[in-house]
Amino acid sequence: MDEQLATSRRQFLRRVMFGSATVLSPLVAACSASSTSETALSPQDTTDQTTDTTTSAPGTTETIEVTHWDWYVSQSDAIDDIIATFQTEHPNITINRTVNNVDNNNYANLFQLAIRGDTVPDVFMMPQDVTIQEQVANGWLADLSQFNDFDAFRRSYPNPNINFLEGTNTIGSMTYSAPFSSPNNAMWIQMWVNTKVFRDAGLADSNGEPILPVTAEEFLDTARTITEQGNGNMYGYGFAAQSNNYHWPLWMAQLSGAPGGQNGLDYRTGEYTLSKNPAYRQVIDLINTLRDEELILPESGSLDDESLRVLFLQNTFGLYLNGDWIVNSLKDVAPDFQDYTVTTVPLFGATTPQSYFYAKPGGQSFAISATSKQAEAAWEWFKFLHSAEAGILWVKGGNGLSVHPTANKPEYIENPALAKLATLGPDMTRVGPDPSLRNAAFGEVKITNPEPGEREIMQGIYTGQITDIDAALEDLDTRWTAAREQAIADAQAAGADVRIEDWIFSDWDITEDYLTTTTT
């Protein structure tokens, strides 16, 4: 075993921020991807939802244009700063950036249209609904190891043997992507707190610091106090129904012995457990109590995230389930607003975490098109985008932590809430099982998400259309199981050596790091 793999959990994650460490990518990349999108649009409605930001390279009249796609909306300023810095250092290359302000599904649709229209950008964020194995098989991705200085690029990472792994960003002897973010981003969702609302409701100590809820019971009592003291002007909790995030509260169970995320897949047994793990039902009961006692901002049902953030700025509610992208969103609207902080999701049936958010080795985000006519220039841009220099600009811009520890120094994290989040992340993150490391053929299993899924079920429960909650959750577990069984059968029929046992890690202690070993 690599000595760095044997380091203690606290060193393993804390050292990511400030020194040499094993660096990992978030296990929930797919979710964080949909969560960076501000609006969910159908493909025909996306024409006005993309923004081209082309900056001419200084000091030259002849430039090579590299086209670039991402979905970073609230993080846009940082990407623009990275582009400007790159172009200053590479005056013969111009980056033509398109910001796709769409959700994950529609980004994949847009990318498929670009494939069919032969308009694929040179560098792009990889569609999260398509496995890297499938993208490679489709011929979408360029092999990064073809470039002469790839080995030097690989060595620029803190721990190349962990940062580049088979099945995550490497297929066979070829590498197609690279890590971008810190493992702390595995805790992609948090509880954001309006501190003025807390003070106005009497929920602050003698120094004016908010008294933050830890347990679900404290969370509910806090919401009650805010609503009572608000007298119709303040409410305990708010959410954005029109941004289709009814299912996000399922992530509140993540620290309470429910390691399976929003679909409840528990790698200890390989089962889907939305109906079996009590923490999920406890989350639903909490949300329903907030609804029934009218502790939720009344406008929540008609608002999207951007509109809800305006009301958060106006001190109309106290607790907001969201991610670190909220910082730049608030800054864009009200640059001087500082009356907020962050804490973890509440604990159900416990006073200390019983499970954690889980990261995995490797990592993927951006790729270079296999059909790029500007491959060398695209590679120069790709390298810089994944450099420590770009990471510093990313961190300074208030976008969370970089994969490069040298970019995560405290002096680069100006926002107090983000600085606090940087300390919470290591404590609330563990390394989880990774089936793709144990069996490289795992990626050949392509599970079709059942419909209706978590979002629709949670919406139906909240609106009262679904009254038998237990039956609805059990049915969803059953449909997830059937979808996986079908996907395994399809993969086996195509020659893949996969089996249900690939999903089972019976020796996993969900409170500790799990280092997956390769067996096939």
C-alpha positions in Angstrom: 0.0 0.0 0.0 1.2 3.5 -0.8 2.4 5.2 2.4 0.3 8.2 1.6 -2.8 6.0 1.5 -2.0 4.8 5.0 -2.0 8.3 6.6 -4.6 9.1 9.2 -8.0 10.4 8.1 -7.5 13.8 9.6 -4.1 14.2 7.9 -5.5 12.6 4.8 -8.1 15.3 4.3 -6.8 18.3 6.3 -3.5 18.3 4.5 -5.3 18.7 1.2 -5.8 22.3 2.1 -2.4 23.3 3.2 0.2 20.7 2.2 1.2 17.5 0.6 -1.7 15.1 0.5 -3.7 12.5 -1.4 -6.2 14.6 -3.4 -9.5 13.2 -4.5 -12.5 14.3 -6.5 -16.0 14.4 -5.1 -18.1 11.3 -5.2 -21.2 13.4 -6.0 -19.8 15.1 -9.0 -22.9 14.5 -11.0 -25.1 16.1 -8.3 -22.7 19.1 -7.9 -22.8 19.5 -11.7 -26.7 19.9 -11.7 -26.5 22.0 -8.6 -24.3 24.7 -10.4 -27.0 25.3 -13.0 -29.4 28.1 -12.2 -32.2 27.2 -14.5 -33.6 24.0 -15.9 -34.5 24.5 -19.6 -35.7 22.4 -22.4 -33.3 22.2 -25.4 -35.4 24.4 -27.5 -35.3 27.1 -24.8 -31.5 27.3 -24.5 -30.7 29.7 -27.2 -30.6 32.7 -25.0 -29.2 30.9 -22.0 -25.6 30.6 -23.3 -23.1 33.4 -23.1 -20.0 33.7 -25.4 -17.2 35.6 -23.8 -14.3 36.0 -26.2 -11.4 38.1 -25.2 -8.8 38.9 -27.8 -5.3 38.0 -26.9 -3.2 41.1 -26.3 -0.2 42.1 -28.4 -0.9 40.0 -31.5 -3.1 40.2 -34.6 -3.1 36.5 -35.4 -4.4 34.2 -32.8 -5.5 30.6 -32.5 -9.1 30.4 -31.2 -9.9 27.6 -28.7 -13.6 27.1 -28.0 -14.6 26.2 -24.4 -17.8 25.1 -22.8 -18.7 25.0 -19.1 -21.8 25.4 -16.9 -20.2 27.7 -14.3 -22.6 30.5 -13.8 -22.0 31.9 -10.3 -18.4 30.9 -10.7 -18.1 32.7 -14.0 -15.9 35.6 -12.9 -13.2 33.3 -11.7 -13.2 31.4 -15.0 -13.0 34.7 -16.9 -10.1 35.7 -14.7 -8.3 32.4 -15.4 -8.9 33.0 -19.1 -7.6 36.5 -19.0 -4.4 35.4 -17.1 -3.9 32.6 -19.6 -4.2 34.9 -22.6 -1.7 37.3 -21.1 0.8 34.5 -20.8 -0.2 33.0 -24.2 -0.9 36.0 -26.5 -1.3 33.8 -29.5 -4.3 31.9 -28.1 -7.8 33.3 -27.6 -10.4 31.4 -25.5 -13.9 31.6 -26.8 -16.0 30.6 -23.8 -19.6 29.5 -23.8 -21.5 29.4 -20.5 -24.3 26.9 -20.6 -26.9 28.0 -18.1 -28.8 24.8 -18.1 -29.3 21.8 -15.9 -27.3 18.6 -16.2 -29.8 16.8 -18.5 -30.0 19.7 -20.9 -26.3 20.2 -21.0 -26.0 16.6 -22.2 -28.6 17.3 -24.8 -26.8 20.4 -26.0 -23.6 18.4 -26.2 -25.3 15.7 -28.3 -26.5 18.4 -30.6 -23.0 19.7 -30.9 -21.8 16.2 -31.8 -24.4 15.8 -34.5 -23.7 19.3 -35.8 -19.9 18.9 -35.8 -19.6 22.0 -33.5 -18.1 20.3 -30.4 -15.9 22.8 -28.5 -12.2 22.2 -28.2 -12.3 22.0 -24.4 -15.5 21.2 -22.5 -16.9 20.1 -19.2 -17.8 16.4 -19.6 -21.5 15.5 -19.7 -22.2 13.9 -16.3 -25.0 11.7 -17.5 -22.6 9.7 -19.8 -19.9 7.6 -18.3 -16.3 8.2 -19.2 -16.2 4.7 -20.7 -19.1 5.6 -23.0 -17.6 8.9 -24.0 -14.3 7.2 -24.9 -16.1 4.5 -26.8 -18.1 7.2 -28.7 -14.8 8.8 -29.7 -15.5 12.1 -28.0 -12.4 12.5 -25.9 -8.8 13.1 -26.8 -6.1 11.1 -25.1 -4.1 13.6 -23.0 -1.1 11.3 -22.9 -0.4 11.9 -26.6 1.0 15.3 -25.7 4.8 15.5 -25.2 4.7 17.1 -21.8 1.8 15.0 -20.4 4.2 13.3 -17.9 5.2 16.7 -16.5 1.5 17.7 -16.2 0.7 14.5 -14.4 3.6 15.1 -12.0 2.3 18.6 -11.2 -0.5 16.9 -9.1 0.0 16.3 -5.4 -0.3 12.5 -5.7 -0.4 11.3 -9.4 -0.8 7.7 -8.5 -4.1 8.6 -6.8 -5.1 11.6 -8.9 -5.0 9.5 -12.1 -6.7 6.2 -11.8 -8.1 3.5 -14.1 -11.9 3.8 -14.6 -12.1 7.4 -13.3 -10.1 9.5 -15.8 -7.8 6.8 -17.3 -8.9 4.0 -19.6 -6.2 1.4 -20.4 -3.0 3.3 -20.9 -4.8 6.5 -22.0 -5.8 9.5 -19.9 -8.8 11.6 -20.8 -9.4 14.1 -18.0 -7.9 15.3 -14.7 -9.0 16.4 -11.2 -10.1 20.0 -10.7 -11.6 20.2 -7.3 -10.7 19.4 -3.7 -12.2 16.4 -1.9 -13.9 18.8 0.5 -16.3 19.4 -2.3 -17.8 16.0 -1.6 -19.8 17.8 1.0 -21.4 19.7 -1.8 -24.5 20.8 0.1 -24.7 22.7 3.4 -27.1 24.7 5.5 -26.7 28.4 5.0 -27.7 30.8 7.8 -28.9 34.4 7.8 -27.2 35.7 10.9 -29.3 38.9 11.1 -32.5 36.8 11.1 -31.0 34.7 13.9 -30.1 37.9 15.9 -33.5 39.4 15.3 -35.1 36.2 16.5 -33.0 36.1 19.7 -30.9 33.2 18.5 -27.5 34.7 19.2 -25.0 34.6 22.0 -23.7 37.6 24.0 -21.2 38.3 21.2 -23.9 38.3 18.5 -22.8 35.0 17.1 -25.7 32.8 15.9 -26.7 29.8 17.9 -26.6 27.2 15.2 -28.8 24.0 15.3 -27.0 20.7 15.3 -29.8 18.2 15.6 -33.1 17.9 13.7 -35.0 18.8 16.9 -32.9 21.9 17.3 -33.4 22.8 13.6 -37.2 22.6 14.0 -37.1 24.6 17.2 -35.0 27.2 15.5 -37.4 27.5 12.6 -40.3 27.8 15.0 -38.6 30.6 17.0 -37.7 32.6 13.8 -41.2 32.3 12.5 -42.8 33.2 15.8 -40.5 36.2 16.3 -40.9 37.2 12.7 -44.6 37.8 13.0 -45.2 37.3 9.3 -42.0 39.0 8.2 -39.5 36.2 8.8 -39.7 32.4 8.4 -37.5 29.6 9.5 -36.7 27.9 6.2 -36.9 28.6 2.5 -36.4 26.7 -0.7 -36.7 27.2 -4.4 -39.5 25.0 -5.8 -39.1 26.3 -9.3 -35.5 25.3 -9.5 -36.7 21.7 -9.2 -34.8 20.9 -6.0 -37.5 19.2 -4.0 -35.2 16.2 -3.7 -32.3 18.1 -2.1 -33.5 17.5 1.5 -32.8 13.8 1.1 -29.1 14.8 1.4 -29.9 16.0 4.9 -29.7 12.3 5.9 -26.1 12.0 4.7 -24.6 12.5 8.2 -27.1 10.4 10.0 -26.2 6.9 9.1 -27.5 7.1 5.6 -24.4 7.0 3.3 -26.4 6.5 0.1 -27.0 10.0 -1.1 -30.3 11.0 -2.7 -31.1 7.6 -4.2 -30.2 5.6 -1.1 -27.7 3.3 -2.6 -25.8 1.8 0.4 -22.6 0.1 -0.7 -22.4 -2.0 2.5 -25.2 -4.1 1.1 -25.6 -2.9 -2.5 -29.2 -2.2 -1.8 -31.3 0.9 -2.4 -32.5 2.0 1.0 -34.8 5.0 0.8 -37.5 2.9 2.3 -35.2 0.9 4.7 -32.9 3.5 6.3 -35.0 5.5 8.9 -33.0 8.7 8.3 -34.7 9.3 5.0 -38.2 9.1 6.5 -37.1 11.3 9.3 -35.9 14.0 6.8 -39.3 13.8 5.1 -41.1 14.1 8.4 -39.1 17.2 9.2 -39.9 18.9 5.9 -43.6 18.0 6.3 -43.6 19.4 9.8 -42.0 22.6 8.6 -44.7 22.8 5.9 -47.6 21.9 8.2 -46.6 24.4 10.9 -46.1 27.1 8.2 -42.5 27.6 9.1 -41.4 27.8 5.4 -41.3 31.0 3.5 -44.7 31.2 1.7 -43.2 32.3 -1.6 -41.0 29.2 -1.8 -43.4 27.3 -4.1 -43.2 30.0 -6.8 -39.5 30.9 -6.6 -36.3 29.8 -8.4 -32.9 30.0 -6.7 -32.0 33.4 -7.9 -35.3 34.9 -6.6 -35.0 33.1 -3.3 -31.5 34.5 -2.8 -32.9 38.0 -3.1 -35.3 37.2 -0.2 -32.4 35.7 1.7 -30.6 39.0 1.3 -33.7 40.8 2.5 -33.6 38.8 5.7 -37.0 37.1 5.2 -35.9 33.6 6.3 -33.1 32.0 8.3 -32.1 28.6 7.0 -31.3 27.7 3.4 -30.1 24.4 2.0 -27.6 25.2 -0.8 -24.0 24.9 -1.9 -20.9 27.1 -1.9 -21.9 28.7 -5.2 -24.3 30.7 -3.1 -21.4 33.0 -2.0 -20.8 34.5 -5.4 -24.5 34.6 -6.2 -25.1 36.7 -3.1 -22.0 38.8 -3.9 -23.3 39.5 -7.4 -26.5 40.9 -6.1 -25.3 42.6 -2.9 -21.5 42.9 -2.7 -21.5 44.3 0.9 -23.8 41.7 2.4 -22.1 39.8 5.2 -24.9 38.7 7.4 -24.6 34.9 6.7 -22.6 31.9 7.7 -22.7 28.2 7.0 -23.2 25.0 9.0 -23.7 21.3 8.3 -27.0 19.6 7.6 -28.8 18.6 10.8 -28.4 15.3 12.5 -31.3 12.8 12.8 -31.4 10.6 15.9 -27.8 11.5 16.8 -25.7 14.3 18.2 -22.5 13.4 16.2 -22.2 12.3 12.6 -23.0 8.6 12.0 -21.9 8.8 8.4 -20.3 11.3 6.1 -20.0 12.7 2.6 -17.8 10.5 0.5 -15.0 11.3 -1.9 -13.3 8.9 -4.3 -9.9 8.9 -5.9 -9.2 10.1 -9.4 -11.4 12.8 -10.8 -12.8 14.2 -14.0 -14.3 17.5 -15.1 -12.9 18.9 -18.4 -11.8 17.1 -21.5 -10.4 18.0 -24.9 -12.4 17.0 -28.0 -10.9 14.1 -30.0 -11.9 16.1 -33.2 -10.3 19.4 -32.1 -8.4 21.1 -35.0 -6.5 23.1 -32.4 -5.4 20.2 -30.2 -2.0 21.7 -29.2 -3.5 25.1 -28.3 -6.4 23.3 -26.5 -3.8 21.3 -24.5 -2.1 24.5 -23.4 -5.4 25.9 -22.2 -6.3 22.6 -20.5 -3.0 22.5 -18.6 -3.4 26.0 -17.4 -7.0 25.5 -16.3 -5.8 22.6 -14.1 -2.7 24.4 -12.8 -2.1 25.7 -9.2 -2.0 29.2 -10.7 -5.5 28.8 -12.0 -6.5 27.2 -8.7 -5.4 30.3 -6.7 -7.7 32.4 -8.9 -10.5 29.9 -8.4 -10.1 30.0 -4.6 -9.7 33.8 -4.4 -12.9 34.1 -6.4 -14.8 32.3 -3.6 -15.6 29.1 -5.4 -14.4 26.5 -3.0 -11.1 24.7 -2.8 -8.7 23.6 -5.6 -7.2 20.2 -6.2 -3.8 21.9 -5.6 -3.1 22.3 -1.9 -0.9 25.4 -2.6 -3.9 27.2 -3.9 -5.9 26.6 -0.7 -3.9 28.8 1.7 -6.0 30.7 4.2 -5.0 34.1 2.8 -6.6 33.2 -0.5 -10.0 32.5 1.1 -11.4 36.0 1.8 -15.0 35.1 2.5 -15.6 34.2 6.2 -18.3 31.6 5.4 -16.1 29.9 2.8 -13.2 29.9 5.3 -15.4 28.2 7.8 -16.6 25.7 5.1 -13.0 24.9 4.3 -12.5 23.7 7.9 -15.8 21.8 8.0 -15.1 19.9 4.8 -12.3 17.6 6.1 -14.3 16.7 9.2 -17.4 15.8 7.3 -15.7 13.9 4.4 -14.4 10.4 4.2 -13.1 8.3 1.3 -15.8 6.0 0.1 -15.9 2.7 -1.8 -15.3 3.0 -5.6 -16.6 0.0 -7.6 -14.9 1.2 -10.7 -11.5 0.7 -9.0 -12.4 -2.8 -8.0 -13.7 -3.7 -11.4 -12.7 -1.6 -14.5 -15.8 -3.0 -16.3 -18.1 -1.4 -13.8 -18.5 1.7 -16.1 -20.0 -0.5 -18.7 -23.2 -0.8 -16.6 -25.4 2.1 -17.7 -28.4 2.4 -15.3 -31.4 4.3 -16.6 -32.8 6.5 -13.8 -36.3 5.5 -12.9 -39.1 7.9 -13.6 -40.7 9.3 -11.5 -37.5 9.6 -9.5 -36.5 11.2 -6.2 -37.4 14.7 -7.4 -40.9 13.8 -8.4 -41.6 11.7 -5.4 -40.4 14.3 -3.0 -42.5 17.0 -4.8 -45.5 14.7 -4.6 -45.0 14.2 -0.9 -44.6 17.9 -0.2 -47.6 19.0 -2.3 -49.8 16.2 -0.7 -50.3 14.3 -4.0 -48.5 11.3 -2.4 -50.0 10.3 0.9 -48.6 6.8 1.4 -45.0 7.9 1.8 -43.6 4.5 2.8 -45.1 2.8 -0.2 -43.8 5.5 -2.6 -40.2 5.1 -1.2 -40.4 1.3 -1.4 -41.6 1.4 -4.9 -38.8 3.7 -5.9 -36.2 1.4 -4.3 -37.8 -1.5 -6.3 -37.6 0.4 -9.5 -34.0 1.4 -8.9 -33.2 -2.2 -8.2 -34.9 -3.3 -11.4 -33.1 -0.7 -13.5 -29.8 -1.9 -12.2 -30.6 -5.5 -12.8 -31.5 -4.7 -16.4 -28.3 -2.6 -16.9 -26.2 -5.5 -15.5 -27.9 -7.9 -17.9 -27.3 -5.6 -20.8 -23.7 -5.1 -19.9 -23.2 -8.9 -19.6 -24.8 -9.4 -22.9 -22.3 -7.0 -24.4 -19.5 -9.0 -23.0 -18.7 -7.0 -19.8 -17.6 -9.1 -16.8 -19.9 -7.4 -14.2 -22.1 -8.7 -11.4 -24.2 -7.5 -8.5 -21.3 -8.2 -6.1 -19.5 -5.2 -7.7 -21.9 -2.9 -5.7 -21.3 -4.6 -2.3 -18.5 -3.7 0.1 -19.6 -5.6 3.2 -16.5 -4.6 5.2 -17.1 -0.9 4.8 -17.2 1.1 8.1 -19.0 4.2 7.0 -17.3 6.3 9.7 -13.8 5.6 8.3 -11.9 6.0 5.0 -12.3 3.0 2.7 -9.4 2.3 0.3 -10.7 0.2 -2.5 -8.4 -2.5 -3.8 -8.3 -3.6 -7.4 -9.3 -7.3 -7.8 -10.1 -7.5 -11.5 
